């Protein structure tokens, strides 16, 4: 079952189509694919824009596409955004499927393309369907808890997480009145996201409230390791913010999540909830913060990714002491000025606490296939097309890594149908 569906998925990804993008995807997000002779990816919000860059286009900006010439004709990658219209049609001749939002759901959708169980919510607009052949790879901003390092049996570890760049996480801040507190210690970040009472701390006379990232996100998972509170601590600590997002006052928040969480890497949403918080009695000077990808912040500041940071007064936070007991290193800000824009702070990105690799996920059966194939040509090894596209990678705010294209991180299939 696994072998046949993987082969079906890979073969379908190589099928050329003479159908216009608008005809296939209908009212899709503006950065959804515009070309087809390609392998189709879904998942992470953090890496969606750089993958769109690898495909050759994001919005009205064009990049050199990564291309494989292995097989019959040239093959590219295409990538569906994490958010947009609820349903996507990934390839000509396929049905409309629930759009996977975030790293977890991207890996789940790819898992269902491998095992044939079915993807999608039974109550959603698209329904639960067989997606064998629909998705070829997943985008992920983190590894999962059941990842095993070392080349295992592809029948045991059916997903291979292939690193291709470096990101870092800090917090983003917004305060409606006055300048926000933009420097915190590791201990303060931990306290803020693990406080059982009200999910707030006061620093320099400024009350700070923690907001939660959508829980299907790899950034959500990684941020929980950064602040050290785990999922259970974060759920309690972000209650105040989530109640306002979910309640009547949060109805106007662009693309708000039904459980009161904010979509990751969305400066506009952070400003919107910050203004709602400030309108509450006694909260006029309160600020809000949320875990935020530094790579995404850089790309949004530099104008290659949207929604833009400009005009929101959202700022990226610095870490002054990375030791919860005190006396740790001053990591500073994850971003630094470069020309007229921003670039990664190498020290911050290299730190083992806040730095993280970002991944593309392939079926292990494709990675381990002895025969040449387009997927390996595009993703696997330091000479792969994506690992060679360092200029595009850096344009979107991510760092170059020495282990690009490695296939040592194997993962069991993700459970869940969306």
C-alpha positions in Angstrom: 0.0 0.0 0.0 2.7 2.5 1.0 5.0 1.6 -1.9 2.2 1.9 -4.6 0.8 5.2 -3.2 4.3 6.7 -3.0 5.0 5.8 -6.6 1.6 7.1 -7.6 2.3 10.4 -5.8 5.7 10.8 -7.4 4.5 9.9 -10.9 1.5 12.3 -10.7 3.9 15.0 -9.7 5.7 14.7 -13.0 2.6 14.9 -15.2 2.6 18.0 -17.4 -0.6 19.9 -17.8 -1.8 22.6 -20.3 -4.3 24.1 -17.9 -4.0 27.7 -16.8 -3.4 28.2 -13.1 -6.5 30.3 -12.5 -8.7 27.5 -14.1 -7.3 24.9 -11.8 -7.2 26.7 -8.4 -10.2 29.0 -8.8 -10.0 31.8 -6.2 -6.7 30.6 -4.7 -4.3 32.7 -2.7 -2.3 35.1 -4.9 0.9 33.2 -4.2 -0.5 29.8 -4.9 1.1 28.0 -7.9 1.1 29.3 -11.4 2.8 26.4 -13.1 2.5 22.7 -13.1 5.3 20.4 -14.4 6.3 20.2 -10.8 6.2 18.5 -7.4 3.6 19.9 -5.1 4.2 21.0 -1.5 2.0 22.1 1.4 2.4 23.0 5.1 4.6 25.5 6.9 3.6 29.2 7.0 7.3 30.1 7.9 8.8 28.6 4.7 5.9 29.1 2.3 7.4 32.2 0.8 10.9 30.9 0.2 9.4 27.9 -1.5 7.4 30.2 -3.7 10.7 31.9 -4.5 12.2 28.5 -5.4 9.2 28.0 -7.7 10.0 31.2 -9.5 7.4 33.6 -8.4 5.7 35.2 -5.3 3.1 37.8 -6.1 4.6 40.0 -8.8 8.2 39.2 -7.8 10.1 36.7 -10.0 13.1 34.5 -9.0 15.2 32.0 -10.7 13.2 28.7 -10.3 14.9 25.6 -9.1 14.7 23.0 -11.8 15.5 19.3 -12.2 16.2 17.9 -15.6 16.1 14.3 -14.3 13.4 12.2 -16.1 11.2 13.4 -19.0 11.4 17.2 -19.3 12.2 19.7 -16.6 10.5 19.6 -13.2 10.0 22.4 -10.8 8.5 22.8 -7.3 5.2 24.5 -6.6 3.9 25.3 -3.1 0.5 26.1 -1.8 0.3 28.7 1.0 -0.7 27.7 4.5 -3.7 30.0 4.4 -6.1 31.2 1.7 -9.2 29.6 0.2 -10.2 26.6 2.3 -9.9 24.1 -0.6 -7.1 23.6 -3.0 -6.8 21.6 -6.2 -3.1 20.6 -6.2 -2.9 19.0 -9.7 -5.0 18.7 -12.8 -7.5 15.9 -12.6 -7.5 15.8 -8.8 -10.3 16.9 -6.5 -10.5 19.8 -4.1 -8.8 19.1 -0.7 -8.6 20.9 2.6 -5.7 23.3 2.6 -3.0 22.1 5.1 -2.1 25.0 7.4 1.2 24.6 9.2 4.0 22.1 9.5 2.0 19.5 11.4 -0.8 19.5 8.9 1.6 19.5 6.0 3.2 16.4 7.3 -0.2 14.8 8.0 -1.4 15.5 4.5 1.8 14.0 3.0 1.4 11.0 5.4 -2.2 10.5 4.1 -0.9 10.6 0.5 1.4 7.7 1.5 -0.9 5.5 3.5 -4.1 6.2 1.7 -6.2 6.7 4.9 -7.7 10.0 3.8 -7.1 13.7 4.4 -9.4 16.5 5.5 -12.0 17.2 8.1 -15.3 15.4 7.9 -17.1 18.6 8.8 -15.0 20.9 6.6 -16.0 22.3 3.2 -13.9 19.8 1.3 -14.5 16.7 3.3 -12.2 13.7 4.0 -10.8 12.2 0.8 -8.1 10.0 -0.6 -5.1 12.2 -1.5 -2.8 9.6 -2.9 -0.7 11.3 -5.6 -2.0 14.8 -4.6 1.0 16.0 -2.5 4.7 15.2 -3.1 6.4 17.0 -0.3 5.6 19.0 2.9 7.1 22.2 4.3 8.2 22.1 7.9 9.8 24.6 10.3 10.6 22.0 12.9 11.2 18.3 13.6 8.7 16.3 15.6 9.0 14.3 18.8 9.1 10.9 17.0 12.0 11.8 14.7 14.8 9.3 14.7 18.3 10.3 13.6 20.0 7.8 11.5 19.1 6.2 8.2 16.4 3.7 9.3 14.2 1.4 7.3 11.9 3.4 4.9 9.0 1.1 5.9 9.5 2.2 9.6 10.4 5.8 9.1 8.3 6.8 6.1 9.1 10.5 6.1 12.5 12.1 5.6 13.1 15.6 6.9 15.6 17.3 4.7 17.1 20.6 6.1 17.7 23.4 3.7 18.2 26.6 5.8 18.5 28.2 9.2 15.9 30.3 11.1 15.7 31.6 14.6 12.8 32.5 17.0 12.4 35.4 19.2 9.3 37.4 20.2 7.5 40.2 18.3 6.1 43.1 20.3 3.3 45.6 19.8 2.1 48.3 22.2 -0.7 50.7 21.2 0.5 53.6 23.4 4.2 54.2 24.0 7.2 52.2 23.0 7.1 48.4 23.7 9.5 46.5 25.8 11.7 44.9 23.2 14.4 43.3 25.4 13.6 40.3 27.7 15.7 37.7 29.5 15.2 34.0 28.9 13.8 33.8 32.4 11.2 36.5 31.7 10.1 34.8 28.5 9.7 31.6 30.4 7.7 33.3 33.2 5.5 35.0 30.6 4.5 31.8 28.8 4.2 29.6 31.9 2.3 31.9 34.4 -0.7 29.9 35.6 -2.7 33.0 36.8 -3.1 35.5 33.9 -0.4 35.0 31.4 1.2 38.4 32.0 4.3 39.9 33.6 5.3 43.5 34.2 8.7 44.8 33.0 9.7 48.4 33.6 6.1 49.3 34.5 4.7 47.9 31.3 2.3 45.0 31.5 3.0 42.3 28.8 0.5 39.7 27.7 1.4 36.5 25.8 -0.5 35.5 22.7 -0.7 32.0 21.2 0.4 30.8 17.8 -1.9 28.4 15.8 -1.3 24.9 17.2 -0.8 23.2 13.9 2.4 25.2 13.4 6.0 24.0 13.7 6.8 27.4 15.0 4.2 26.8 17.8 6.0 23.5 18.7 9.5 25.1 18.6 8.4 28.2 20.6 7.2 25.9 23.3 10.7 24.5 23.6 12.2 28.0 23.6 10.1 29.3 26.5 10.3 26.0 28.3 6.7 25.8 29.4 5.6 23.1 26.9 2.1 23.0 25.4 0.2 22.8 28.7 1.9 25.8 30.2 1.4 27.9 27.1 -2.3 27.1 26.8 -2.9 28.6 30.3 -0.6 31.5 29.8 -2.2 32.7 26.5 -5.8 32.4 27.7 -6.3 36.2 28.2 -5.2 36.9 24.6 -7.0 34.0 23.1 -10.3 34.9 24.8 -10.2 38.3 23.2 -9.3 36.9 19.8 -12.1 34.4 19.9 -14.6 36.8 21.4 -16.9 39.4 19.8 -14.2 42.1 19.9 -11.9 39.9 17.9 -14.3 39.4 15.0 -12.4 41.9 12.9 -9.0 40.2 13.2 -7.8 39.3 9.7 -7.9 35.5 9.3 -8.3 34.8 13.1 -8.2 31.2 14.2 -11.4 29.7 15.6 -9.7 28.7 18.8 -8.5 32.2 19.5 -4.9 31.7 18.3 -3.1 34.0 15.9 -1.7 32.8 12.6 2.1 32.7 12.9 4.3 35.4 11.4 1.4 37.9 11.0 2.3 41.4 12.2 -1.1 42.8 11.2 -2.9 40.3 13.5 -0.5 41.1 16.4 -1.3 44.8 15.9 -5.0 44.1 15.7 -5.1 42.1 18.9 -2.9 44.7 20.6 -5.3 47.4 19.8 -8.2 45.3 21.2 -6.2 44.7 24.4 -5.5 48.4 24.8 -9.2 49.2 24.5 -10.0 47.1 27.5 -10.5 48.9 30.9 -7.2 49.6 32.5 -5.1 48.1 29.7 -4.4 51.2 27.6 -0.6 50.9 28.0 -0.4 47.1 27.9 1.6 45.4 25.1 1.3 42.0 23.5 4.0 39.6 22.3 4.1 36.4 20.3 6.7 34.0 19.2 7.9 35.0 15.7 10.2 33.7 13.0 13.1 36.0 12.4 13.4 34.9 8.8 9.8 35.8 8.2 10.2 39.1 10.0 13.2 39.9 7.8 11.4 39.0 4.6 8.3 41.0 5.5 10.4 44.0 6.5 12.4 43.8 3.2 9.3 43.7 1.1 9.6 40.2 -0.4 7.0 38.6 1.8 3.5 39.7 3.0 1.7 41.0 4.9 4.4 43.6 5.4 5.7 44.7 8.8 5.8 48.4 7.7 2.9 50.4 9.2 2.2 48.0 12.0 4.7 49.3 14.6 5.5 45.6 15.4 9.1 45.1 16.5 11.3 42.1 16.8 12.5 41.4 20.4 16.0 40.9 21.8 17.2 38.4 24.4 19.6 40.0 26.9 20.3 36.9 29.0 19.8 33.4 27.6 20.2 31.6 31.0 17.1 31.0 33.1 19.3 31.2 36.2 21.0 34.4 35.1 24.5 35.1 33.9 23.9 33.9 30.3 25.1 35.4 27.1 23.5 38.5 25.6 22.1 37.3 22.3 20.8 40.7 21.3 18.3 40.9 18.4 17.9 38.1 15.8 18.0 40.7 13.1 20.5 43.4 12.1 20.5 46.3 9.6 21.9 45.4 6.2 21.8 48.2 3.6 18.3 49.5 3.4 16.8 46.4 5.0 17.4 43.6 7.5 19.5 40.4 7.6 20.0 37.6 10.2 22.2 38.1 13.2 24.6 35.2 12.8 25.2 34.8 16.5 21.5 34.6 17.3 20.7 32.2 14.4 23.6 29.9 15.4 22.4 29.6 19.0 21.2 26.1 19.9 18.4 27.4 22.1 16.6 29.9 19.7 18.1 28.8 16.3 16.5 26.0 14.2 16.9 24.4 10.9 14.0 24.4 8.4 13.0 21.4 6.3 11.3 20.0 3.3 9.8 16.5 3.9 9.8 13.7 1.3 8.6 10.1 1.4 11.5 8.0 2.5 10.8 5.5 -0.3 11.5 8.3 -2.9 14.7 9.3 -1.1 16.0 5.7 -0.9 15.1 4.8 -4.5 18.3 3.8 -6.2 17.2 5.2 -9.5 17.6 8.9 -10.2 14.4 11.0 -9.8 13.4 14.6 -9.8 12.7 14.8 -6.1 16.2 13.8 -5.1 17.6 16.1 -7.7 15.7 19.0 -6.3 15.9 18.3 -2.5 18.6 15.7 -1.6 22.3 16.4 -1.0 24.4 19.5 -0.9 24.5 19.7 -4.7 20.7 19.6 -5.0 18.9 22.4 -6.8 17.5 23.9 -3.6 20.8 23.7 -1.7 22.4 25.6 -4.5 19.8 28.4 -4.5 21.4 30.2 -1.6 20.7 33.7 -3.0 17.0 33.1 -2.9 17.2 31.5 0.5 18.9 34.5 1.9 16.6 37.0 0.2 13.8 35.5 2.3 15.7 36.0 5.6 17.2 32.5 6.2 20.7 31.4 6.7 22.8 29.0 4.7 23.6 25.7 6.5 26.4 23.1 6.0 24.0 20.1 6.3 21.7 21.2 3.5 20.2 18.2 1.8 20.9 15.7 4.6 18.6 12.7 4.8 19.5 11.4 8.3 16.3 12.6 10.1 13.6 10.0 9.6 10.1 10.3 10.9 7.2 7.9 11.4 3.9 8.9 9.6 2.0 11.7 11.3 -1.4 10.8 12.6 -4.5 12.8 12.0 -6.6 13.8 9.0 -6.6 17.6 9.4 
